[in-house]
Amino acid sequence: MSFVTVKNVFQTYGRRPIIERVNVEIEEGEFISIVGASGCGKSTFLRLLLAQETPTFGSVSIAGAAPATEPGLDRGVVFQRYSVFPHLTVRDNIVAGGSFRRPWGRFFGAERKAAMARADETLARCGLDHVADQYPATLSGGMQQRLAIGQALAARPRVLLLDEPFGALDPGTRLSMHEFLTELRAETLMTVFMVTHDLHEAFKLGDRVLVFDKPRWDPHDPNAYGATITFDFDARDGGIPFQALEEKTHVLQAH
Ligand SMILES: Nc1ncnc2c1ncn2[C@@H]1O[C@H](COP(=O)(O)OP(=O)(O)OP(=O)(O)O)[C@@H](O)[C@H]1O
């Protein structure tokens, strides 16, 4: 059985369908990139995996059970959009991220020392070691976002959900975060779902790229139908070259 199974899922807000007939199976350790037009339900899909919402119809299961409503020891889901703690220093924010997996949520004595050392490693990887003792409010927006990503990764979750995690970062920082995430995946068996608007990033990082789109469209009522997964690309080993995709969609017949 697959690690994550999404079976015939529909999600409707009021009378408006957002996603419909979504079926997908994910193996543990896969990196799933999710792309699609704005407003077609990508974040809604992540919320269903997080159990922040329950589907109007259909089912979601993770490791053979409905996803727990709280991130826990058994299923360390951490969502990138959880904001950082303003009253903790940058280093303590990372330590706190790592402690989410503990039943009492705190480290003491030698364990705390080890947690601080691990936090310093994560901070160096995120390029935040020089601001370890500062508070988040003193950081730029991009640095705060890097801290949020570092905090999420510090918990070493079994499933990591990322909603446009690198969208606000400058190109250089973005590349180093790609490397960081790739290294971390090599070290853990983490399953990753990442929503991105950057196709190149989607194919570079993902094992698979899921495309959300509306297969049915009523020009008189654009909200009449929901979106579903219209493509499931295998992006391993370089995947389908990004350019080839573009060319294919723009092929004109010579005659
Ligand atoms: N709780 C809610 N109640 C009603 N409508 C909602 C709710 N959450 C989202 N929506 C609507 O559902 C649609 C899908 O939203 P969602 O955020 O999942 O899309 P998205 O694909 O992630 O978009 P983007 O790429 O712009 O982030 C949007 O039109 C949004 O306005």
The ligand as an SDF file (V2000), in Angstrom:
LIG
                    3D

 31 33  0  0  0  0  0  0  0  0999 V2000
  -11.7670   28.5770    3.6470 N   0  0  0  0  0  0  0  0  0  0  0  0
  -12.1770   28.9720    2.4440 C   0  0  0  0  0  0  0  0  0  0  0  0
  -13.4570   29.3450    2.2330 N   0  0  0  0  0  0  0  0  0  0  0  0
  -13.8760   29.7310    1.0050 C   0  0  0  0  0  0  0  0  0  0  0  0
  -13.0950   29.7880   -0.0840 N   0  0  0  0  0  0  0  0  0  0  0  0
  -11.7990   29.4280    0.0660 C   0  0  0  0  0  0  0  0  0  0  0  0
  -11.2730   29.0100    1.3370 C   0  0  0  0  0  0  0  0  0  0  0  0
   -9.9570   28.7170    1.1500 N   0  0  0  0  0  0  0  0  0  0  0  0
   -9.6880   28.9410   -0.1430 C   0  0  0  0  0  0  0  0  0  0  0  0
  -10.7840   29.3630   -0.7990 N   0  0  0  0  0  0  0  0  0  0  0  0
  -10.8780   29.6460   -2.2370 C   0  0  0  0  0  0  0  0  0  0  0  0
  -10.5410   28.4560   -2.9040 O   0  0  0  0  0  0  0  0  0  0  0  0
   -9.7890   28.7240   -4.0700 C   0  0  0  0  0  0  0  0  0  0  0  0
   -8.5350   27.8890   -4.0490 C   0  0  0  0  0  0  0  0  0  0  0  0
   -7.6530   28.4150   -3.0780 O   0  0  0  0  0  0  0  0  0  0  0  0
   -6.1790   27.8620   -2.8580 P   0  0  0  0  0  0  0  0  0  0  0  0
   -5.5100   28.8110   -1.9150 O   0  0  0  0  0  0  0  0  0  0  0  0
   -6.2230   26.4430   -2.4890 O   0  0  0  0  0  0  0  0  0  0  0  0
   -5.5430   28.0120   -4.3200 O   0  0  0  0  0  0  0  0  0  0  0  0
   -4.0160   27.9610   -4.7880 P   0  0  0  0  0  0  0  0  0  0  0  0
   -3.9930   27.1180   -6.0000 O   0  0  0  0  0  0  0  0  0  0  0  0
   -3.1490   27.5580   -3.6550 O   0  0  0  0  0  0  0  0  0  0  0  0
   -3.7640   29.4760   -5.1580 O   0  0  0  0  0  0  0  0  0  0  0  0
   -2.3990   30.3460   -5.1680 P   0  0  0  0  0  0  0  0  0  0  0  0
   -1.5130   29.7260   -6.1970 O   0  0  0  0  0  0  0  0  0  0  0  0
   -2.8770   31.7060   -5.5710 O   0  0  0  0  0  0  0  0  0  0  0  0
   -1.8380   30.2920   -3.7880 O   0  0  0  0  0  0  0  0  0  0  0  0
   -9.5410   30.2210   -4.0900 C   0  0  0  0  0  0  0  0  0  0  0  0
  -10.4080   30.8050   -5.0160 O   0  0  0  0  0  0  0  0  0  0  0  0
   -9.8580   30.6740   -2.6970 C   0  0  0  0  0  0  0  0  0  0  0  0
  -10.3930   31.9530   -2.7230 O   0  0  0  0  0  0  0  0  0  0  0  0
  1  2  1  0
  2  3  1  0
  2  7  2  0
  3  4  2  0
  4  5  1  0
  5  6  2  0
  6  7  1  0
  6 10  1  0
  7  8  1  0
  8  9  2  0
  9 10  1  0
 10 11  1  0
 11 12  1  0
 11 30  1  0
 12 13  1  0
 13 14  1  0
 13 28  1  0
 14 15  1  0
 15 16  1  0
 16 17  2  0
 16 18  1  0
 16 19  1  0
 19 20  1  0
 20 21  2  0
 20 22  1  0
 20 23  1  0
 23 24  1  0
 24 25  2  0
 24 26  1  0
 24 27  1  0
 28 29  1  0
 28 30  1  0
 30 31  1  0
M  END
$$$$
